[in-house]
Amino acid sequence: MNGKPEVIYVGDPMCSWCWGMAPVLHHVAGRDDVGFRVVVGGLRPGPSAQPLDDSLRAMLAHHWEKVAEVSGQLFDTDVLAREGWIYDTEMPAIAVTTMRHHAPAETLRFFTDLQRAFYSDGVDITDRRAYPQLLDGYDVEPGEFLAQMASPDGRTRAWQDFAEARRLGVQGFPTVLLEVDGGTQVLSRGYADRSHFDDQLGYWVEGRLPDAADAGTCSLDTGVC
């Protein structure tokens, strides 16, 4: 094996299956034998954003219920009662890539904190005004961080991540890949539990035979999440 393998997690802070798999990803990121990198895939950013109408509201409620059932993660469905709200994932994507720019080691923790704020605490993470409080506990200067989020460079970083996800062939979130021995292997497309990743990494890193399966996914084709 040439060099340390690197896990690449492609997800979105406003992807419900990504929130469902958050504890699993922290388990994977805690391994000493692999690196870990977050790529923000872009679920409904900017031009792809959707108004929260009755149809989308019902669809999201159904999917969130399923994710909660499978993963045990908490969801505050009161956020689905918002009127005139746009499901636009660009702002949190910019926030994650800005954190990676300022404090790379904190990227996954911040990604998860945004998920928790949105799904469990009902915070509108599409609103820049929410971010000063969301930066509490991070070693960044809030004014500088928010200025970076509002800058053209901040937006460019996020859209570069979206493009990287497409280059990697990602069609839905979460997708977890492994760069090993000069190639890229798929560890999971959709939700998977700890044992799945232990098996997969056991095979690719340690040479043990895995059991592979795909499960819940936030689809780019349908926008369902």
C-alpha positions as CSV (number, residue, x, y, z in Angstrom):
1,M,0.0,0.0,0.0
2,N,1.4,3.4,-1.1
3,G,0.7,6.1,1.5
4,K,-2.2,6.4,4.0
5,P,-5.7,5.7,2.5
6,E,-8.1,8.6,2.6
7,V,-11.8,8.4,3.2
8,I,-13.8,11.0,1.2
9,Y,-17.2,11.8,2.6
10,V,-19.5,13.5,0.0
11,G,-22.6,14.9,1.7
12,D,-24.7,18.0,2.4
13,P,-25.5,19.6,5.7
14,M,-29.2,19.7,4.7
15,C,-29.3,16.1,3.5
16,S,-31.4,14.0,6.0
17,W,-29.7,10.7,5.3
18,C,-26.3,12.5,6.0
19,W,-27.6,13.6,9.4
20,G,-28.8,10.1,10.0
21,M,-25.3,8.8,9.3
22,A,-23.4,11.5,11.3
23,P,-22.4,9.3,14.3
24,V,-21.2,6.6,11.9
25,L,-19.0,9.1,10.0
26,H,-17.4,10.4,13.3
27,H,-16.6,6.8,14.1
28,V,-14.9,6.4,10.7
29,A,-13.1,9.7,11.0
30,G,-11.7,8.6,14.4
31,R,-9.7,5.7,12.9
32,D,-6.0,6.1,13.0
33,D,-5.3,4.1,9.8
34,V,-7.1,6.4,7.4
35,G,-7.3,10.1,6.6
36,F,-10.7,11.8,6.3
37,R,-11.9,14.5,4.0
38,V,-15.3,16.2,3.6
39,V,-16.6,17.3,0.2
40,V,-19.9,19.2,0.1
41,G,-21.9,17.8,-2.8
42,G,-24.6,20.5,-3.3
43,L,-28.1,19.1,-2.8
44,R,-30.3,22.1,-3.7
45,P,-27.9,25.1,-4.1
46,G,-28.8,28.4,-5.6
47,P,-30.5,27.8,-9.0
48,S,-31.6,24.3,-7.8
49,A,-33.3,25.6,-4.6
50,Q,-36.9,24.8,-4.0
51,P,-39.7,26.7,-2.3
52,L,-41.1,24.7,0.7
53,D,-44.6,24.1,-0.7
54,D,-47.1,21.5,0.4
55,S,-45.7,18.8,-1.9
56,L,-42.1,19.2,-0.8
57,R,-43.3,19.5,2.8
58,A,-45.1,16.2,2.7
59,M,-42.1,14.5,0.9
60,L,-39.6,15.8,3.5
61,A,-41.8,14.7,6.4
62,H,-42.0,11.2,5.0
63,H,-38.2,10.9,4.4
64,W,-37.3,12.4,7.8
65,E,-39.5,9.9,9.5
66,K,-37.8,7.1,7.7
67,V,-34.3,8.4,8.5
68,A,-35.2,8.8,12.2
69,E,-36.6,5.3,12.3
70,V,-33.4,3.8,10.7
71,S,-30.8,5.9,12.4
72,G,-32.3,7.0,15.7
73,Q,-31.3,10.7,15.0
74,L,-33.6,13.4,16.2
75,F,-35.7,15.6,13.9
76,D,-37.7,18.8,14.7
77,T,-40.5,18.6,12.1
78,D,-41.8,22.0,13.2
79,V,-39.4,23.6,10.7
80,L,-41.6,22.2,8.0
81,A,-44.4,24.5,9.0
82,R,-42.4,27.6,7.8
83,E,-44.2,29.7,5.2
84,G,-42.4,31.3,2.3
85,W,-39.2,29.4,3.0
86,I,-36.7,28.4,0.3
87,Y,-34.9,25.1,0.7
88,D,-31.5,26.4,-0.5
89,T,-28.4,24.5,0.5
90,E,-25.8,27.0,-0.8
91,M,-25.3,28.9,2.4
92,P,-24.4,26.0,4.7
93,A,-22.2,24.6,1.9
94,I,-20.3,27.9,1.9
95,A,-20.1,27.8,5.7
96,V,-18.6,24.3,5.6
97,T,-16.0,25.1,3.0
98,T,-15.1,28.3,4.8
99,M,-14.5,26.4,8.0
100,R,-12.3,24.0,6.0
101,H,-10.4,27.0,4.7
102,H,-9.8,28.4,8.2
103,A,-9.7,25.3,10.4
104,P,-9.5,22.1,8.3
105,A,-9.5,19.7,11.3
106,E,-12.8,21.1,12.5
107,T,-14.7,20.6,9.2
108,L,-16.6,17.4,10.1
109,R,-17.5,18.7,13.6
110,F,-18.8,21.9,12.1
111,F,-20.7,20.1,9.3
112,T,-22.4,18.0,12.0
113,D,-23.2,21.0,14.2
114,L,-24.9,22.6,11.2
115,Q,-26.9,19.4,10.7
116,R,-27.9,19.3,14.4
117,A,-28.9,22.9,14.3
118,F,-31.1,22.4,11.3
119,Y,-32.7,19.0,11.9
120,S,-32.8,18.8,15.7
121,D,-32.9,22.4,16.9
122,G,-34.9,24.0,14.1
123,V,-32.3,26.7,13.2
124,D,-32.5,28.2,9.8
125,I,-29.0,27.6,8.5
126,T,-29.9,29.1,5.2
127,D,-29.8,32.5,7.0
128,R,-26.4,34.1,7.4
129,R,-27.6,35.8,10.6
130,A,-27.7,32.4,12.4
131,Y,-23.9,31.9,12.0
132,P,-22.4,34.0,14.7
133,Q,-24.0,31.8,17.3
134,L,-23.2,28.6,15.3
135,L,-19.5,29.6,15.4
136,D,-19.4,29.5,19.2
137,G,-16.8,27.0,20.3
138,Y,-14.6,27.3,17.2
139,D,-11.2,29.0,17.1
140,V,-12.2,31.4,14.3
141,E,-12.8,35.1,14.3
142,P,-16.6,35.5,13.6
143,G,-16.3,38.8,11.7
144,E,-13.6,37.4,9.4
145,F,-15.4,34.1,8.9
146,L,-18.7,35.8,8.0
147,A,-16.9,38.2,5.6
148,Q,-15.3,35.1,3.9
149,M,-18.8,33.5,3.6
150,A,-20.1,36.6,1.9
151,S,-17.1,37.0,-0.5
152,P,-16.9,35.6,-4.1
153,D,-14.1,33.3,-2.9
154,G,-16.4,31.8,-0.3
155,R,-19.0,31.0,-2.9
156,T,-16.3,29.7,-5.3
157,R,-15.0,27.2,-2.8
158,A,-18.5,25.7,-2.3
159,W,-19.1,25.4,-6.0
160,Q,-15.7,23.8,-6.5
161,D,-16.8,21.2,-4.1
162,F,-20.0,20.6,-6.0
163,A,-17.9,20.1,-9.2
164,E,-15.5,17.7,-7.4
165,A,-18.5,15.6,-6.3
166,R,-19.6,15.3,-9.9
167,R,-16.1,14.4,-11.0
168,L,-16.1,11.7,-8.5
169,G,-19.3,10.3,-10.0
170,V,-21.5,11.0,-7.0
171,Q,-25.2,10.8,-7.7
172,G,-26.6,11.0,-4.2
173,F,-25.7,11.7,-0.6
174,P,-24.2,10.4,1.5
175,T,-21.6,8.8,-0.6
176,V,-18.4,7.6,1.0
177,L,-15.3,6.8,-1.1
178,L,-11.8,5.6,-0.3
179,E,-8.7,6.7,-2.1
180,V,-6.2,3.8,-1.8
181,D,-3.2,2.7,-3.9
182,G,-3.8,5.3,-6.5
183,G,-7.5,4.4,-7.1
184,T,-10.9,5.3,-5.7
185,Q,-13.2,2.7,-4.2
186,V,-16.9,3.2,-3.2
187,L,-17.4,2.3,0.5
188,S,-21.1,3.2,0.5
189,R,-23.8,4.9,-1.6
190,G,-26.4,6.0,0.9
191,Y,-26.8,5.2,4.6
192,A,-24.7,2.5,6.1
193,D,-23.9,1.5,9.7
194,R,-20.7,1.2,11.6
195,S,-20.3,-2.5,10.9
196,H,-20.5,-1.9,7.2
197,F,-17.6,0.6,7.3
198,D,-15.6,-1.6,9.6
199,D,-16.0,-4.4,7.1
200,Q,-15.3,-2.3,4.1
201,L,-12.2,-0.7,5.6
202,G,-11.2,-4.0,7.0
203,Y,-11.0,-5.2,3.4
204,W,-9.4,-2.2,1.7
205,V,-7.0,-1.4,4.6
206,E,-6.5,-4.7,6.3
207,G,-7.3,-7.2,3.6
208,R,-10.5,-8.8,5.2
209,L,-13.5,-9.7,3.1
210,P,-16.4,-7.2,3.4
211,D,-20.2,-7.3,3.1
212,A,-21.4,-4.4,0.9
213,A,-24.9,-2.9,0.7
214,D,-26.5,0.4,-0.3
215,A,-29.3,2.0,1.6
216,G,-31.0,5.4,2.1
217,T,-29.7,8.1,-0.2
218,C,-30.6,11.8,-0.9
219,S,-30.9,11.8,-4.6
220,L,-29.5,14.6,-6.9
221,D,-31.8,13.4,-9.7
222,T,-35.1,13.7,-7.7
223,G,-34.1,16.3,-5.1
224,V,-35.6,14.0,-2.5
225,C,-33.9,14.2,0.9
